[in-house]
Amino acid sequence: MVKENTNTPKHIAIIMDGNGRWAKNKGLSRDQGHKEGKESAKEIVKTCAKIGVKNLTLFAFSTENWKRPKLEVDLLMSLLHNSLMSELKELKKNNIRLTIIGDISKIPIVISKLLKKICDETKDNNLMTLTLALSYGSRNEIINSVKNIADKVKNNIISVEKIDQSLINQHLYTRDLPDVDLMIRTSGEKRISNFLLWQSAYAELHFSDELWPDFKSEHLMSAITDYQNRERRFGKTSEQIT
């Protein structure tokens, strides 16, 4: 059973996988799978806020997802737009701040403008930060960070000796977020698919067999209970922890 507000993960990241397979198993279209997946996301966001999770990051669309059929990409963008339009009121009501990570330059302009509007209008909310990873790939994020730091070294803004973990953190999309405590992936797949590689260096990993549209609050609670029952040593011995 989850111990609410006791050793609650400060940052949960979720790879929401399995919408297409869920739809296929039920003889439905992929767009119906994505719509059902949106409902799961809404439920998980509300549950995380309720139990005291301060940061929740959802892998909504990867850099690799642009390779999918154009019809499906257009559907996903349309679903994103409609979801943002309908959820702004709920974010405000529930005191949830929205932030975005990823290469937003590739997102349709009407959606990127809406994202900016919602991020601006919720920036002072402080119950929980909900981060959507859109057009996101961790390797690209790290490459961009290295380029930005190299450019500053080249222009004598910083010295090579100043480069450390903290400096790299400051040049990542997630500069305002803590490291990931718990990463969850649904659908039975056991990989992290280029998601928050740097930020998840010491994350606890939880793989659920549930397809994302079937992943509900009770499955989240099970993952958190699993997390709470683990010993996180960060390189130390058990004796040092106790």
LOVOTI-162972 format. One record per residue (C-alpha): x, y, z negated. Coordinates in nm, 4 decimals. Layout:
BEGIN
((X; Y; Z))
...
This chain:
BEGIN
((0.0000; 0.0000; 0.0000))
((0.1295; 0.3491; 0.0889))
((0.2528; 0.5542; -0.2044))
((0.1163; 0.8938; -0.1044))
((0.3623; 1.1814; -0.1479))
((0.6138; 0.9381; -0.2993))
((0.9052; 0.8764; -0.0655))
((0.6838; 0.9898; 0.2219))
((0.8879; 1.0259; 0.5432))
((0.9598; 1.3924; 0.6072))
((0.9781; 1.3327; 0.9822))
((0.7986; 1.0588; 1.1738))
((0.8584; 1.0161; 1.5475))
((0.6301; 0.7960; 1.7579))
((0.6735; 0.6454; 2.1034))
((0.3105; 0.6117; 2.2099))
((0.3332; 0.3120; 2.4409))
((0.0725; 0.0832; 2.5924))
((-0.2088; 0.2962; 2.7373))
((-0.1831; 0.1366; 3.0814))
((-0.1674; -0.2193; 2.9515))
((-0.4599; -0.1528; 2.7174))
((-0.6713; -0.0399; 3.0128))
((-0.5590; -0.3301; 3.2328))
((-0.6447; -0.5840; 2.9632))
((-0.9959; -0.4433; 2.9481))
((-1.0429; -0.4127; 3.3235))
((-1.0458; -0.0327; 3.3010))
((-0.8621; 0.2384; 3.4934))
((-0.5302; 0.3740; 3.3653))
((-0.6879; 0.7149; 3.3091))
((-0.9300; 0.5555; 3.0602))
((-0.6316; 0.4117; 2.8778))
((-0.4717; 0.7546; 2.8537))
((-0.7985; 0.9064; 2.7286))
((-0.8266; 0.6424; 2.4577))
((-0.4626; 0.7033; 2.3712))
((-0.5442; 1.0694; 2.3149))
((-0.8012; 0.9672; 2.0528))
((-0.5394; 0.7619; 1.8697))
((-0.3039; 1.0592; 1.8729))
((-0.5715; 1.2820; 1.7172))
((-0.6338; 1.0290; 1.4406))
((-0.2637; 0.9835; 1.3639))
((-0.2024; 1.3593; 1.3501))
((-0.4850; 1.4044; 1.0980))
((-0.3678; 1.1120; 0.8857))
((-0.0077; 1.2332; 0.8752))
((-0.1180; 1.5795; 0.7673))
((-0.3431; 1.4301; 0.4997))
((-0.0762; 1.2132; 0.3361))
((0.1955; 1.4787; 0.3289))
((0.4117; 1.4084; 0.6341))
((0.5713; 1.7455; 0.7111))
((0.6927; 1.6725; 1.0652))
((0.5407; 1.4506; 1.3328))
((0.6937; 1.4223; 1.6809))
((0.5018; 1.2456; 1.9572))
((0.6714; 1.1278; 2.2771))
((0.4030; 1.2475; 2.5181))
((0.5861; 1.2578; 2.8542))
((0.9445; 1.1635; 2.9355))
((1.1775; 1.2912; 3.2066))
((1.1465; 0.9453; 3.3626))
((0.7658; 0.9679; 3.3707))
((0.7905; 1.2110; 3.6640))
((0.8762; 0.9032; 3.8726))
((0.5248; 0.7625; 3.8238))
((0.2658; 0.7871; 4.1056))
((0.1658; 1.1499; 4.1663))
((-0.1991; 1.0709; 4.0983))
((-0.1167; 0.9433; 3.7496))
((0.1179; 1.2351; 3.6747))
((-0.1535; 1.4809; 3.7812))
((-0.4008; 1.2978; 3.5605))
((-0.1675; 1.3143; 3.2617))
((-0.1090; 1.6866; 3.3144))
((-0.4844; 1.7469; 3.3409))
((-0.5460; 1.5449; 3.0251))
((-0.2744; 1.7417; 2.8450))
((-0.4292; 2.0725; 2.9531))
((-0.7783; 1.9704; 2.8416))
((-0.6479; 1.8345; 2.5109))
((-0.4630; 2.1561; 2.4343))
((-0.7704; 2.3630; 2.5135))
((-0.9896; 2.1555; 2.2836))
((-0.7438; 2.1100; 1.9961))
((-0.6298; 2.4672; 1.9344))
((-0.9196; 2.5294; 1.6956))
((-0.8425; 2.2079; 1.5048))
((-0.4743; 2.2949; 1.4718))
((-0.5652; 2.6316; 1.3228))
((-0.8308; 2.4821; 1.0970))
((-0.5930; 2.2178; 0.9621))
((-0.2948; 2.4541; 0.9216))
((-0.0798; 2.2591; 1.1698))
((0.1984; 2.4247; 1.3654))
((0.2625; 2.3129; 1.7243))
((0.6092; 2.3100; 1.8789))
((0.7356; 2.1693; 2.2087))
((1.0646; 2.0043; 2.3021))
((1.1786; 1.9154; 2.6525))
((1.2379; 2.0705; 2.9943))
((0.9220; 2.2784; 3.0106))
((1.0327; 2.4368; 3.3398))
((0.8991; 2.1274; 3.5170))
((0.5543; 2.1507; 3.3556))
((0.2814; 2.3226; 3.5665))
((0.2806; 2.6958; 3.4920))
((-0.0806; 2.7043; 3.3708))
((0.0049; 2.4398; 3.1096))
((0.3348; 2.5981; 3.0051))
((0.1543; 2.9307; 2.9480))
((-0.1081; 2.7559; 2.7391))
((0.1618; 2.5784; 2.5401))
((0.3314; 2.9095; 2.4650))
((0.0003; 3.0610; 2.3576))
((-0.0778; 2.7766; 2.1176))
((0.2753; 2.7693; 1.9759))
((0.2546; 3.1447; 1.9147))
((-0.0900; 3.1262; 1.7564))
((0.0066; 2.8427; 1.5194))
((0.3626; 2.9512; 1.4352))
((0.2720; 3.0565; 1.0805))
((0.0857; 2.7332; 0.9955))
((0.2788; 2.5373; 0.7353))
((0.0976; 2.2184; 0.6342))
((0.2697; 2.0139; 0.9055))
((0.4678; 2.0689; 1.2243))
((0.3412; 1.8699; 1.5212))
((0.6005; 1.8482; 1.7989))
((0.5141; 1.7260; 2.1468))
((0.8047; 1.5894; 2.3510))
((0.7149; 1.6865; 2.7081))
((0.9383; 1.6262; 3.0085))
((1.1831; 1.5143; 2.7413))
((1.4925; 1.2979; 2.7660))
((1.7469; 1.2785; 2.4867))
((2.0508; 1.2367; 2.7130))
((1.9547; 1.5507; 2.9048))
((1.9088; 1.7314; 2.5745))
((2.2566; 1.6316; 2.4580))
((2.4126; 1.7228; 2.7963))
((2.2523; 2.0685; 2.7800))
((2.3791; 2.1105; 2.4258))
((2.7343; 2.0219; 2.5304))
((2.7184; 2.2635; 2.8252))
((2.5943; 2.5488; 2.6070))
((2.8635; 2.4899; 2.3471))
((3.1330; 2.4585; 2.6154))
((3.0192; 2.7865; 2.7679))
((3.0479; 2.9598; 2.4292))
((3.3959; 2.8157; 2.3775))
((3.4955; 2.9326; 2.7256))
((3.3746; 3.2848; 2.6473))
((3.5440; 3.2902; 2.3054))
((3.2114; 3.3077; 2.1204))
((3.3041; 3.0040; 1.9122))
((3.6251; 2.8072; 1.8683))
((3.6682; 2.4352; 1.9270))
((3.7480; 2.3951; 1.5569))
((3.3953; 2.5145; 1.4688))
((3.2253; 2.2287; 1.6542))
((3.0648; 1.9931; 1.4049))
((2.7319; 1.8161; 1.3515))
((2.5655; 2.1332; 1.2293))
((2.6685; 2.3289; 1.5378))
((2.5450; 2.0548; 1.7701))
((2.2140; 2.0447; 1.5810))
((2.1745; 2.4175; 1.6402))
((2.1959; 2.3645; 2.0174))
((1.9394; 2.0847; 2.0403))
((1.5684; 2.1306; 2.1177))
((1.5000; 2.0117; 1.7624))
((1.7135; 2.2741; 1.5905))
((1.4288; 2.3619; 1.3530))
((1.3418; 2.0019; 1.2633))
((1.4989; 1.7609; 1.0123))
((1.6428; 1.4287; 1.1255))
((1.3931; 1.1508; 1.1933))
((1.3207; 0.9289; 0.8920))
((1.0866; 0.6815; 1.0578))
((1.0544; 0.6022; 1.4282))
((0.7567; 0.3969; 1.5407))
((0.7063; 0.2347; 1.8786))
((0.3834; 0.0643; 1.9752))
((0.2976; -0.2093; 2.2292))
((0.5533; -0.4661; 2.1178))
((0.8462; -0.3153; 2.3078))
((1.1653; -0.2960; 2.1024))
((1.3677; -0.0061; 2.2370))
((1.3744; 0.3703; 2.1828))
((1.3806; 0.4711; 2.5508))
((1.5996; 0.7816; 2.5406))
((1.3988; 0.9418; 2.2594))
((1.5678; 1.1558; 1.9919))
((1.8950; 0.9616; 2.0075))
((2.0984; 1.2105; 1.8030))
((1.8184; 1.2875; 1.5582))
((1.7476; 0.9196; 1.4883))
((2.1001; 0.8172; 1.3918))
((1.9750; 0.6953; 1.0512))
((1.6051; 0.6536; 1.1257))
((1.4236; 0.3440; 1.0098))
((1.2715; 0.1686; 1.3123))
((0.9262; 0.0122; 1.3104))
((0.7924; -0.1792; 1.6105))
((0.4189; -0.2436; 1.6249))
((0.2545; -0.5010; 1.8504))
((-0.0540; -0.2787; 1.8786))
((-0.1055; -0.1037; 2.2099))
((-0.1260; 0.2704; 2.1503))
((-0.5056; 0.3077; 2.1932))
((-0.5453; 0.0394; 1.9227))
((-0.2936; 0.2022; 1.6861))
((-0.4984; 0.3568; 1.4063))
((-0.4483; 0.4963; 1.0569))
((-0.4176; 0.1523; 0.8962))
((-0.1305; 0.0651; 1.1307))
((0.0431; 0.3929; 1.0485))
((0.0008; 0.3197; 0.6779))
((0.1522; -0.0248; 0.7287))
((0.4548; 0.1300; 0.9010))
((0.5004; 0.3812; 0.6188))
((0.4674; 0.1091; 0.3560))
((0.7373; -0.0856; 0.5410))
((0.9537; 0.2280; 0.5373))
((0.8979; 0.2855; 0.1658))
((1.0040; -0.0705; 0.0859))
((1.3376; -0.0355; 0.2625))
((1.6638; 0.0712; 0.1013))
((1.8175; 0.3653; 0.2862))
((2.1889; 0.3686; 0.2059))
((2.3376; 0.6086; 0.4654))
((2.6685; 0.4235; 0.4514))
((2.6755; 0.3846; 0.0733))
((2.6421; 0.0628; -0.1256))
((2.3253; -0.0454; -0.3045))
((2.5005; 0.0187; -0.6368))
((2.5758; 0.3778; -0.5405))
((2.2124; 0.4385; -0.4480))
((2.0813; 0.3051; -0.7774))
